[in-house]
Amino acid sequence: MPTAVVLSHDWIAGELGHLEPWLVDSGFSIVRVFREQRSSIPAGDLLIIMGSPASVVPGFRDADANAEIAAVGAWVAQGRPYLGLCFGAQVLATALGGSVRRMPGEFRGYVPVDADTPHAALGDGRWTVWHNDAITAPPGAELLGSLDHADLAFRVGNAWGLQPHIEVTPDTLERMAIALGATPEQYQPIVGALSDDSALNALRARALLDTFLEQTAAT
């Protein structure tokens, strides 16, 4: 049975949401690694790195982020499948020579993503986007989706970076927002929009994850 290693915090942005049933249905066993334990990343067949309030932006980056960037660079260099969500996408961009910059303000929304690519699962419908730092995809990356202020999804070989929180459900999004210190006025409109679209959002997330797995298996 292939192994999916999932690196996250144990207190924020660590709930798997849509990821868990997809991993199980796709035949993966799941190994959780938490940043708070300062554990090394074990061997596995797929590495998934979740969100974080930390930053990879120079001047805001700490030693733990440096270690994560180095670990992802080594993993991807071996050609093993990688999926980075939000902070995990920023780590991937930095590891592969892209850039990440601090924005003047936080972007929060349940929004459509511009996706003029064959990956219709990303371009069809809306996604939860919540970030302070904006990605410019690495040189040579295939851009899978963007907004005016940032590249939101890209692919380099078997490695995908997705800024949107494709994993969240309404409940996990609300808990993440509260853990981040967001006010009800800030998070309730987004949670409400996701709730109204939750069934279709779940289908889109599953289709996008299936596409990721198909693309990585084909290389």
N, C-alpha and C positions, 0 to 999 in steps of 0.2 A: 504494500500500500504506500503510495507516495505521501510525503510529509510536507505540510505547509507550516512554515515558521512565521508567527505573527508577533512583531515587536510593537509595543505600545506602552503607554502609562497604565498604571492600575487604577487611576482615579479620574482620568479625563480622556475622552476620545478613544477609549479602549474597548468599548462595546462593539461586537462584530456586526450586529444588525443583519443586513441582507447577506453579509459575507458567510456567516456560519452555515446556513442551510445550503448555500451554493457549494461551499467546500465539501460538506458532507455528501451531497448528491454527486459531486464530481469525483468522489472516491479518495479524498485526502484525509489523513489524520492531522490533527491540529496540535501544534506545540506553541504554547504561549510563553513569551519572554517579556519581562517588564523592565522598563528603564530604571525604575527605583531600585532594582536589585543589582544594577550595574553588571548584568550578566553578558557574557560574550554570545554571539549569535551561533547557534548550533548548526550542524550540517542539515540540509534538507533539500527538497526538490523545488520549492517555491518559497520566496521570501516576500512577506507583506509588511510594510511599515505604515503605521497609522499616524494620525494627527498629533499635534503637540502645541502648547503655547510657547515653546522655545523657537529660536530663530537660527537660520544659517547665514543671515546677512552679516557681512563684516562690520565689526563694531557692536554687534548685538549677539554674536555667536559665543557659546561657551565650549569648554573642552569636551563635554559629552557629545555635542553636535559634531565636533571635529572627528571624534571616534566613529560616530555613526556614518558620516560621509565616507570615511576611509573604508569602513566595513562594506558599505554598499558598492563602492567602486571596485573592491576586490571580488565581491559576489558577481557583479555584472560582467566583470572581465572574464569570468569563467563561463559565460554564456548561460548561466542558470536563470530561469524566469524570476522576474521581480515585478511587484506591483506596489507603487508608492501612492498613498492617499494623503492629500493636503500637505502636511509637513513632509511626508514620505516622498512626495513629488518634488518638493523643494530640495530635499537631500539628494535625490537622483540628479536633478538639474545641475546642482553644484558639483557633484562627483564627476559628471561627464563634460564639464567645461561650459555649461550654461551659466546664467547669473540669476540672482534673486535680490530684489531691492525692497526696502521698507517704504510702504505707501504713506501718504499724508494722513490717511484715516483708515479705519477698518471697513472692509467690504462685507456686507451681509445681505443675502437674498436667496430667493428660490426662483431661478432665472433660466431662460434658454441659453444654450451655448452655441456660438457660431461654429459649425462643423462642416466645411466643404470638403468632406473626405468620404471614402466608402463606408466609414463606420457610422451607419445611420442610427445605431443604438444610442450614440452620444448626442447626435444632433436633433433627434426627435423627442421633444418634450423638455421639461425643466429639471434642474438639479440644485441641490443645496450647496451654496458657495459661501464660505465664511473664512476670511483670511486678512492678515495684516501685511503680508509680504507677497510680492508679485514676481512670477517666474518669466524669464526669457529662456526659451528652450535651447538646449545645447546645439552647437553646429552639427548639421547633418541629420538632425532629428526629424522624424515625420510628425508634423503638427496635426493633432487630431481634434483640437477645439480651442477656442479663444474667446475672450471678451475684449472690449476696447482697451482695457488697462493691463492685460496680462495674457500670456499663453496659459491655457488651463489644462491642456492634455497633450501629451506627446509620447512618441515611441522611439526607442533606439534598440534595434534588435529584439531581444526577449524581455526588455525592460520597458515598462509603461509607467508614466507619471500622470496622475489624475488629481488636479487641485480640488474639484468638487468632492464633497463627502457623499459618494455614491452608496455608502454603506448604511447611512442613517435611516431610521424609521422615525415617525413623529415622537415616540417616547424617548428613544435614545438621543435624538436631537435636543429635546427639551432638557434632559439631564446634562448633556454636554454644555449647553448654553448656561445653565445655572452654575455648573462647575467653573465656567470661565468668568463668572461674575456678571453676566449680562442681566439687564433689567427685563421684567416682563414686557415692557413696551418695545424692547429691542428684539426679543426672540418670539413672542407670541404670534406676530403676523407671519413669520416664516414657518413656524410649526403648524399654524393653521392652514397655510397654503399647501404644505406637504401632506397634511392630513386629508385635505380635499382631493389630493391626487395620489394617495398612498398606493392604491392598487396598481395603477399604471406605472408609478415610479418603481415599484418592486419588479414589475415585468421588464422595465427598461434596464434596471440594474442587473438583473439576471442575464438579459441579452448582451449587455456590454461585457460582463464577466465571461460569458461563454465565448464571445469574440476574442477577448484577451487570451483565453486558454487555447482556442483554435489557432490563433496566430503564433503563439509561442510553441505549440506542438509541431507546427509546420516548418519551423526553422531548425 
